[in-house]
Amino acid sequence: MTHDGVLGVRPSDPGWVRVRCEWSRFLQLATLLLALAALSTTSAVGAAVPRTSSGGLTSHGRTRSTLQGPAGVQARWVIAENMKRGTTGWRIPNAMPPGTIAGFASSDDAVQGEWVAFRITAPSPTFSVVAYRMGWYGGAGARAVWSSPRFKGQAQPTCTFTAGVNLVSCANWSLSFRLRIGRAFVQGDYLFKLTASTGQESYVPLTISDRRSKAAYLVINRTFTEEGWNAWGGYDFYLGQGTCAPTYPVCNRARIVSYDRPFDTGNGASDFFGNEYPLIQLMEREGLDVGYVTDTALNADPKLELGHKVLLSLGHDETWSTPERQGIDAAIAAGANVVFFGAAAVLRHVRMEASSLGPERLEVNYRDSAEDPMNGSGNPLEVTGNTFASPPTNWSEVPLTGEEYAGYLDGTASVPFVVQNASAFVFKRTGLKNGDQLKGVVMSDFDHIAVGAGSPQNVEVLGHSPVLASLAYTNQGTWNGQTFSDMTYYTDAAGGGVIDTGTVNWIYSLNSCAPGESICQSGTVTRITENILSAFGSGPAGRRFPAQPNWQGLEPLTG
């Protein structure tokens, strides 16, 4: 493999980007050499030093060594991992037509030692697979961890369809290959790139986690939302096939979706590149002490949310299960900090069931309590109404996130992020003043404060951005022809802090600026994000930065 490119993540002056990245790389190398020297001394007097198969420090929490860096708590194993040779071979340059080559794995979250089965449809003589761990790697963006031999291609049968619940499942596909997750697969987000002998390419995503991890930062990959919007086969929770009476939610939608099928967008990666990868790349570049897990794993074991300083909800994380919510409430009660790097978080409500291929493979969301067979005969906290706040669950997300879902901007429309409290710690070293604007940051879904509807009384509004009603859809009311997107912060009695960025476009805004792009705010958004990660990584944020309520006089107050 060769290091064949640099993918910057900083905006503005390219020279400054190179200098900053080269200096950061030098500091990482110096830190690593000092750490290895210290460990060598320890080893020389008889103490064992656990290592991965590639010689780096273990990523599985048993000897985790951390230090404080400029962007937060660093882990030496993450620094060492991202100094390995990267490649841009993971890229798929063009969108592939659907159905050329695609597949899915038997698990979305695996651990070392586990076997994962892959089912691939490849109407080509042969195909091959390369597994890439996504990160920084000197700007290349990923490292090749494993490559397959050539497999025989086959066109898999049509996926099955269950009428009534409009469930599409490809569990009838034949097994293509099985892979044992070895020690080379350190925890992280992976893309398995499928390449057909006829040239087509696509991805199968997989998270590798360590269930014993107590990393400072826990990245929660959002498979519930991704699968809920996955229309492979023509159905998801928001659309379906055929005509029916116009209703909301649409009457021909799926009530159950299956994990046993490929993703229909992002060349099989769903929205990973827009709603997750820019933040992951930032954290890996800075060598932060990060662990990875999916929401399905948290649904099975909510205790995995405990023991971390910061829980990170990524972009467009609207769909949660009851056990995952109970886990995050327990973490906050224990002093953990939480960042909702999006909008509409924890809005939709699902439960998980088994498929013929294994547990946690069917996602149930009737979006109508009256339709759900569990209504009146099961746990009301598991009944799937249109939202978590719908009866009989009656569990609004607002007291958790700090604000409520307010609506969405149409198409590619955007409005500026407007600074409300420039003295707050999140704006440190940005030079921003109250009223300053970051153009283009607020797009798509957005949230706003709703003190009368459950926002904590001590909520601090960090950004307060007007959204013209003519540009957006909202059913939460308007004020003088506009509504608002708010970035908020509150602190819990146990000391933890909770931030909601108020826009689903926050993580995407971390992307580097394209040449000539006039409204890119990557540098400032990156600095704000690093300030959040640094402050929250130090422990319960409320002890150092108690929320300063400033919502009085701002619209909207009641949602």
N, C-alpha and C positions, 0 to 999 in steps of 0.2 A: 504494500500500500504506500501511497505517497501523500504528502501534505500538499493538496492541490487547490488551495484557495483560502482566502480570508473573508469571513462574513462579519462585517462590523455590526455593532449594536448601538453605537453612539451616533449622534447627529452632528450637524454643523461642520466645522472645519475638519477635513479628513486627516490632516497632519496631527492635530491634537488627539484624534482618535488613536492613531498609530502609537504616538508617544505614550498616551495613557495606558494602552493595552500592553506595550512592551515593558513599561515600568511596572505594571501590575504583575506581569509574568516574571520579571526579575525578582520582585518581592516574594512571590510564591515559591520560586526556586530557592531563594535564600532561606525562607522559612522551612521548606522541606528538608534542605541539607542539614540545618541545625537540628531539626526533629530527628532525622535519621542518625545523626551523630550521637545524640542523647540516647536513642534507643540502642545503638550499637554498644555504648558503654554499659547500659543495663544488661544487655544480652551477654556481655563478656564475663559478668560475674554470676552467670548461671540462670538468669531469668529468661523465659521463653517469650518471643515476640510473635504473636499471631500475624500472619500475612495472607494475602489472597494468592491465588495461583499465579498471578502476574507479578508478584513481588511487592505490591503496595500494602499499606496498612489495611487491616480488615475494615469493611464497611458495615459490619453487622453488630456494632454496639458493644462488643465484649471488651475492646481495648480502645474505645473511641477517645482520641486526643483532640482537644479543641483549644482555640485561642481567639482573642477578640480582634477582628479586622475592621477596616473602615466601613464596611457595609453590614456588619453584624458578626455573629458567632461563626467562626470558620472551623472546618474539620480538616485535619491533615490528609485524610484519605481522599477527600474530594479534591483538594489541591493537587495531590499526586495523580489522581485519576485523569484530571483535565490537562495535565502536562504530557500525557501519552499522545502518540501520533494520531491525529484525526484525519478525516477524509470528507470530501463533498460528494462521494459516490452514493450517498443516501438519497440525493435529490432525484425527483422525477420532474424533468423540465416542462412537460406539457400535460394537460389534463387528458387522461385516457378515456376512450369511450366505454360506457358501462358494459360489463359482461365479457370483456376480453380476457382478463385474468383477475381473480378475486378470491378471497378466502377469509376464514375466521379461525380463532384458536378456541380450545376447550375451556380456557380460563382467561379472564382479563387481568388477574393478579396472581402471580406465581411466586414461589420461594425456591431457594436453592435446594436441589435434590428432588424436586417435583417433576413429574412427566407432564408435558403439555402436548395435546394432539392438535394437528392442523388439518383442515379440510379445504382443499383448493380446487376451484374449477379453472381449468387451463386448456382451452381448445387449441392446443399447440402440441407438437411432438414431445417436447420436454419443457421443464422449467427448473429454475434454481432459486435459492433463497439466501439472503445475507441479513443477519441481525445487527442492527446499529443501536448503540446506546446514545441517546440524544443528550447533548450538553454543550460545552464551549469548545474545548480542544483547540486552543489557539485561534479560534475563529472559524475553523472548518465546520463545526456544528454537530459532529457525531464521530463515534469511533466504531469501526467494524469489529465485532466480538466473535462472530461465528458465521461460517458459510457452509452450505450444504453441497452434497453431490448433485448431479443432475437427476431429477425425478421424471418419471413418465407422466405426460400430461393427459388429462381426461376432462371431457365436458360432463359436469355433474348434472343430475336430473333437476327438473323443475322443483322448486321448493314447495312444500305443502302449504295448504291454506285451510284455516278453520273458520268457517262462517259464524256469524253471530258476534264473536269477539274480534273477527278480522285479523287473526294471528297468522303471520307468515313465518315459517320455520324451515331452515335448511338442514335440520338434524338428519334428514334422509341422505345427505351426501356421504360418500365413501371416505374413509380415512386416507389421507395422503402421506403423512409421516408423523412420527412422534419424536419429541426432543426432550432429553433430560436436562434440566436447568443446572448447569455445573457452576463451579466457583468463579469462572470467568464472567458470569453474569452478576456483577455487583448490582446493588439496588439502584433503580432508576427507571426512566421511561424509555422503552425500546420500540423501534419500528422494524418489523421484518419485511424486507423489500422482496417482493416476488417479481421475477423476470422470466417471461416466456421466451422460448427459443425463437419465436417470431417477432420479438421486440417489445411487446406490451409489458407494462409494469404497474404494480400497485403495492399497497402496504397492508400489513396486519399489525395493529398496535398491541403491546403487552407491557404491563407494569411488573417489575420485579421488586418485591418488598422484603423487608426483614421484620417479622412480627415481634421481635424483641427490641426493636429500635427505640431509643429514647433521644433521637436527634432533636436539636433545638427547634428546627422547623419541620413541619410535616406537610408535604404537598398532597392534596387530596384530588386525585384524578376523577373526573366527573362522568362516569360511564352512564349513570341514570339519565342525565340530560342528553348525552350523545345518542343513546339507544332510543330514547323517547322521540327524537327528531330524525331517526334513521328510517327512511322510507324505502329501503331495499324491498322489492316485491310489491311496492305500491301503497303501503300502509304504514302510518305511524300514529302517534297520539293527536296529531294536528291535521291530518288529511287522509283521504281514502279514495277508492275508485267507485265509479257509478254515481248515479244521481239520487238525491233524496231531498226531503224538505229542508229549506235553509234554516239551520239552527245554530246555536252556539252552546257547547262545542259542536263542530260539524258532525252530523249524524253517521257518516260513513267512515269515521276514524277507527283506528284499532283501539281495543280495550286492553289487549295484552300484546306486548312486543317481545321478540325473542333475541337473545344474545347469539343464537345459533344461525348467524347470517353475516355477510360482509356489511361494511358501511357503504352507503351510496354516495358519499361526498368525500372531498379531500383525497382522491385517489385511494380510498380505503382507510384514511387516517381520520375521518370525520373532521371536526374543527380544531384538531390539536394544534395546528400551526398558527391559528389566530388567537385562540383562547387559553393556551397553556404554554406553548414552547417559548415565546419571548421571555416570560418570567423565569422559566426553568433555565434557559440559557444565561440569563443575568445571574441567577443564584450559583450556578455551576462556575461561571467565570470568576465570581468573587470567592469561590471556595467555601461556600457556606455549609454549615452542618445540617444537611438536608436529608430527610427520609421521604419515602414515597409509598403511597397506598391508594387503593381505589375505594369508592364509596360502597361497592359490593362487599369488600372485605370488612368495612366498618359496619355494614348492615349485619354481617355474620358475627362480628365481635366488636361491639362499640368500645370496649376497654382499650382498643388500640389507639384511641384518641387521647388517652391519658399519658402523662409523663413527658409531654413536649411543652416548650415555652410558647410556641406559636403554631396555630393551625391555619392553613392557607386554603381558602375557597377560591377557585380560579374563575376565569371569565365564563359567563352564561351558565352558572351553577344553579339553575332554577329548581331542579328536581331532587328531592331528598326522601329518605324513608324514616319511619318513626325511630328505629334503633339508632340510626346515624344522628338524628336530632337529640336523642337522649344522651348519646355519647358526648356531643359537643357541649350540651348543658352541664354535664358532669365535669368536663374539662375546664370550663369557665368558672365553675364553683370551686375548682381546685387552684385557681389563679392563672390559668392559661390565657393568652392573648389570641384574638382571632382577627383575620383580615378577610373581608369579602371583596375580592378584586373583580367586581362585576356589578351587576344589577339584577333585580328579580330573584335574588338568592332565596332558597328555601320556600319558594312559592308553591310548586307542585308537589303532590304527595303520592308516593308509590309504595308497593310492597313487592317482595320477591318470592318466587316459587321455583320449584325444580322443573327441568325439562327431562327428556329421555337421555340427554347427554350428561346430566349432573345437576347439582344444587345451584341456586342463584343464577338461573339461566333464563327465567321468564320474569318480565317486569310488568306488573299489573297497575293500571291506572284507568279506571272507568270514567274519570272526570265528571262523574254524576253519582252522588251517593245513592240515589234511588235505584240505579242500575246495578250497583255492586252487590253480588250475592251475599257478601259478608254483612251488609247493613242490617241491623236488627238481630243478627245471629252470631256475631263475633265481637272481637275487641274493637270498640269505636275508634281507637287510635290507629287502626289499620284499614278503616274504610276510606276508599279513595274518592273523595269529592273533587270538585274542580280545583280547589286549593286546600292548603293545610287549614285555612280558616273556615272552610266549609263544614257544616254539621254533618255527622255527629262528632267529628274530630275537634272542631272549634279551637284550633291551636294556631293562632296568628304568628307569623314570622317576625312581626314588627318589633316586639320586645327583644328578640335575639339579634336581628341585623341592625336595629336602631332606626330604621326607616321603612317605608313601604314602596312597593312597586307602583310607579306612576304612569307608565305608558312607554311608547317607543316612537322614535323619529322615523319618518317614512324613507324607504330606500337608502340612498347614500347621503341624505341630509345630515348635517352636523351643526352644532353650536359650540361656542367657546366655553371652556371651564373657567369660572370666575372665582377668584380667591376671595374668601370671606374673612378669614382670620390668619393673616400672614405671620403673626407672632407665634403660631403653633409650631411644635417641634417638627411636624412633617415638612415644613417649608424652610427648615434650616439650610443655610448656604445656597439658597436658590435666588436670592435677591428680589423675590416677589413682594409686592405690596398689595394691600387690600384693593380690590377692584381690578387688579391685573387679570388679563385673559390669556388662556392657552387655547388657541384656535384648533378646532377639529377634534378635540378630545371627547366631547359628549356626542355619542352616536347610538343608534339603535335603542335597546332597552335602557330606561333610566329610573332611578328611585328618588323619592323626596321625603323630608321629615313629615311626621304625622304624630305630633305630641298628643293630640286628643284621641288618637287611634292606637296608642301603645308605645310610641317612641319614648325612651327613658327621659325622665325629667332633667337629668344632667347632661343631655346630649349637647355636644359642641358641633356647630356647623363650620366645617373647614372650607367648603366651597359651596357657593349658592349661585346656580347658573340658570338664567331665564331661558325657557324654551317656548318659542312662539307656537300657539295652538294650531296655526296654519301649517306648521311643519310636522306635527306629531299627532298621534292618536292617544287620547287619555280619557278615562271615565272617572277620574278623580277630581274633576273640577278645574276651572281656570280662574285666573285673577287678572283683570284688565287685559284679557286676550292672550295670556301666557300661563304656563305652568313652570315647574322648576326641576332641575336635577341637583341633588345635594350630596356632598361628601361629608360624612358625619363620623363622630368619635364619641364614645361614652365609656365610662369605667364602671366595673362591677364592684360590688361590696367586697368580694374576695381579692380585689386588686387588679384583675385582668382588664385589658383594654380591648375594645372592639371597634374596628374601622370598616365602613362601607364606602367604597369609592363613588357609588351613585351612578356609574356608567358602565355598560358592558364592554366599552371600547378601551378600558384602561390598559389591559395587558397588551392588546394590539398596538397601542400607542407607544410601547417600549421599543418597537421595531426601529431599526436604523432608518434614517431619512434617505429617500431616493434622490439621485442627482437632480437638482432643480426644484425639488419639492418645497413649496413656499410656506406651508402651514404645519410642517412636522414639528412636534414638541418632544421628541424622544429624549433629548438631554435633560430637560426639566422634569418630565415624568419619571425618568430613571432616577434622578436625584431624590425626588419625593419618595419613590418606592424604596430606595436604599435607606432613607431616613426612617421609614416605618420599620423595615426589617432590622435595622440596628437598634432602635429603641425597644421594639418588642422582643428582640432576642436577648435583652438584658434581664428579662424577668417580668413580673406583673407590672404593666406599664402605668397603672394608676398610682403606684407608689412614687414614681418620679414625675409623671405627667398627669395629674388628676384632671379629668375633663372640666372645662370651664364653660358652663351652659351659656349660650348666647343666642338662643332661638327666639327669645321674646321680640316681637315686632317683625319677624320674618314671615313671609307667606310661603307655603301653606302651614297652618298650625294644626289643623285637624284632619287633613287628608281629604 
